[in-house]
């Protein structure tokens, strides 16, 4: 998949400036399809050139003019075709996994530090997801939201992001436990030799 479809999907929320889209990407789409603001602006230009989105300039008095983007009919058609096509299988490329694979050849304390960093990062991201969830629900139950809202896609992707980070927290905690237990056993086993 290219960034193209992530941008088209983000524009389902309505007309937005590049800055607005960058903010949307930062809090939602980036959770499953990251992009830098520069990549986003380049993609917006390509999509406008290809006629998949429309761009209009909004004159502003005390600020620079801004461009607003919206989906066109061809853009909606491209997005519909993308949605029904089978997705490629998910692949994980995670540098930390390679380090854990080789943990027996490394300083365990350094690796534990890396795991603790990942654990805190996952907890922080989970907290951001919880705040976003609370904002989206706005006092409603999840069932009420899912039956009343016109668009549920953003909430469904949020649910997946939450589940992913919850699993990251569980895995980091368990891996830290395993490493601590192994370190304690080695310390006990080596103590009589000293």
C-alpha positions as MATLAB code, in Angstrom:
seq = 'XXXXXXXXXXXXXXXXXXXXXXXXXXXXXXXXXXXXXXXXXXXXXXXXXXXXXXXXXXXXXXXXXXXXXXXXXXXXXXXXXXXXXXXXXXXXXXXXXXXXXXXXXXXXXXXXXXXXXXXXXXXXXXXXXXXXXXXXXXXXXXXXXXXXXXXXXXXXXXXXXXXXXXXXXXXXXXXXXXXXXXXXXXXXXXXXXX';
ca = [
       0.000    0.000    0.000;
       1.158    3.514   -0.587;
       0.595    6.661    1.432;
      -1.941    7.596   -1.237;
      -4.742    5.513    0.277;
      -4.022    6.607    3.828;
      -4.407   10.239    2.690;
      -7.605    9.482    0.772;
      -9.017    7.688    3.829;
      -8.090   10.629    6.087;
      -9.982   12.981    3.759;
     -13.172   11.005    4.375;
     -13.489   13.189    7.471;
     -13.981   16.194    5.178;
     -12.015   19.030    3.654;
      -8.732   19.734    5.393;
      -5.556   21.724    4.992;
      -2.175   20.012    4.813;
      -1.542   21.161    8.375;
      -4.862   19.678    9.538;
      -4.069   16.406    7.802;
      -0.625   16.295    9.428;
      -2.338   16.622   12.823;
      -4.845   13.879   11.916;
      -1.982   11.660   10.821;
      -0.110   12.344   14.036;
      -2.944   11.205   16.303;
      -4.627    8.503   14.267;
      -3.416    7.356   10.851;
       0.245    7.391   11.899;
      -0.587    4.646   14.371;
      -0.795    2.228   11.470;
       0.734    4.150    8.528;
       3.361    6.704    9.565;
       4.365    9.616    7.345;
       6.421   12.738    7.852;
       4.798   16.111    7.081;
       7.091   16.405    4.038;
       5.905   13.037    2.689;
       2.329   14.051    3.334;
       2.640   17.356    1.436;
       4.342   15.618   -1.506;
       1.546   13.039   -1.611;
      -1.114   15.772   -1.502;
       0.506   17.417   -4.535;
       0.575   14.078   -6.419;
      -3.037   13.306   -5.564;
      -4.151   16.765   -6.705;
      -2.184   16.386   -9.956;
      -3.799   12.968  -10.503;
      -7.275   14.441   -9.906;
      -7.988   12.216   -6.889;
      -8.328   15.236   -4.615;
      -9.244   18.840   -5.241;
      -7.158   21.692   -3.861;
      -8.361   25.218   -3.318;
      -6.569   28.228   -1.872;
      -8.102   30.028    1.074;
      -7.028   33.669    1.379;
      -6.080   34.712    4.920;
      -5.387   38.238    6.084;
      -2.797   37.900    8.826;
      -1.497   34.481    7.905;
      -0.147   32.873    4.773;
      -2.785   31.551    2.411;
      -3.573   27.901    2.894;
      -4.619   25.124    0.577;
      -7.644   23.037    1.453;
      -7.997   19.520    0.095;
     -11.057   17.356   -0.474;
     -11.824   14.043   -2.146;
     -13.038   14.059   -5.730;
     -15.296   11.427   -7.290;
     -12.262    9.680   -8.871;
     -10.579    9.754   -5.445;
     -13.602    8.149   -3.803;
     -13.709    5.524   -6.560;
      -9.997    4.761   -6.102;
     -10.514    4.448   -2.349;
     -13.534    2.133   -2.802;
     -11.512   -0.091   -5.164;
      -8.642   -0.166   -2.673;
     -10.938   -1.104    0.237;
     -12.333   -4.195   -1.494;
      -8.968   -5.475   -2.798;
      -7.297   -8.162   -0.662;
      -4.611   -6.659    1.596;
      -1.033   -7.873    1.614;
      -0.085   -9.965    4.641;
       1.198   -7.956    7.580;
       4.923   -8.052    8.186;
       6.734   -6.911   11.280;
      10.114   -5.248   11.062;
      11.178   -4.481   14.590;
      14.797   -3.842   15.488;
      14.113   -4.663   19.138;
      13.055   -8.195   18.129;
      16.447   -8.769   16.499;
      18.145   -7.569   19.682;
      16.006   -9.908   21.799;
      16.780  -12.772   19.430;
      20.465  -12.179   20.223;
      20.011  -11.251   23.916;
      22.146  -14.204   25.048;
      25.147  -12.587   23.363;
      24.668   -9.151   24.912;
      24.824   -7.359   28.222;
      21.452   -8.237   29.786;
      21.228   -4.911   31.642;
      21.512   -2.954   28.398;
      18.816   -5.069   26.771;
      16.606   -4.691   29.846;
      17.025   -0.922   29.527;
      15.869   -1.112   25.909;
      12.846   -3.170   26.958;
      11.984   -0.707   29.714;
      12.129    2.144   27.184;
       9.797    0.238   24.833;
       7.472   -0.547   27.740;
       7.214    3.114   28.736;
       6.712    4.145   25.124;
       3.907    1.572   24.721;
       2.265    2.715   27.964;
       2.442    6.335   26.812;
       0.924    5.493   23.448;
      -1.788    3.461   25.151;
      -2.588    6.450   27.376;
      -2.901    8.671   24.250;
      -5.211    6.085   22.696;
      -7.336    6.062   25.840;
      -7.658    9.868   25.731;
      -8.629    9.693   22.050;
     -11.140    6.937   22.814;
     -12.713    9.006   25.599;
     -12.928   11.990   23.242;
     -14.539    9.922   20.486;
     -17.053    8.259   22.812;
     -17.912   11.592   24.461;
     -19.725    9.926   27.374;
     -21.372    7.210   25.280;
     -20.763    3.498   25.650;
     -18.801    1.779   22.916;
     -21.969   -0.015   21.756;
     -23.834    3.297   21.522;
     -20.994    4.873   19.557;
     -20.738    1.966   17.129;
     -24.473    1.910   16.474;
     -25.007    5.709   16.279;
     -21.939    7.139   14.506;
     -22.025    7.613   10.765;
     -18.383    6.527   10.377;
     -16.897    3.807   12.580;
     -13.635    3.191   10.689;
     -11.540    5.566   12.835;
     -12.812    3.913   16.018;
     -12.167    0.405   14.680;
      -8.559    1.302   13.842;
      -8.221    2.864   17.292;
      -9.405   -0.433   18.816;
      -6.686   -2.270   16.878;
      -4.050    0.225   17.982;
      -5.092   -0.182   21.617;
      -4.941   -3.974   21.358;
      -1.500   -3.777   19.743;
      -0.090   -1.552   22.493;
      -1.735   -3.627   25.234;
       0.044   -6.677   23.810;
       3.323   -4.738   23.613;
       2.961   -3.908   27.328;
       2.232   -7.558   28.216;
       5.131   -8.822   26.111;
       7.625   -6.306   27.533;
       6.570   -7.055   31.106;
       6.836  -10.816   30.554;
      10.182  -10.546   28.768;
      11.565   -8.405   31.589;
      10.369  -11.041   34.089;
      12.091  -13.822   32.135;
      15.356  -11.901   31.938;
      15.226  -11.050   35.654;
      14.570  -14.691   36.582;
      17.426  -15.893   34.393;
      19.770  -13.285   35.862;
      18.798  -14.309   39.404;
      19.399  -18.019   38.633;
      22.758  -17.301   37.083;
      23.718  -15.145   40.050;
      22.740  -17.949   42.474;
      24.387  -20.678   40.414;
      27.616  -18.719   40.102;
      27.757  -17.609   43.746;
      29.201  -20.899   45.141;
      32.043  -20.825   42.589;
      33.262  -17.441   43.800;
];
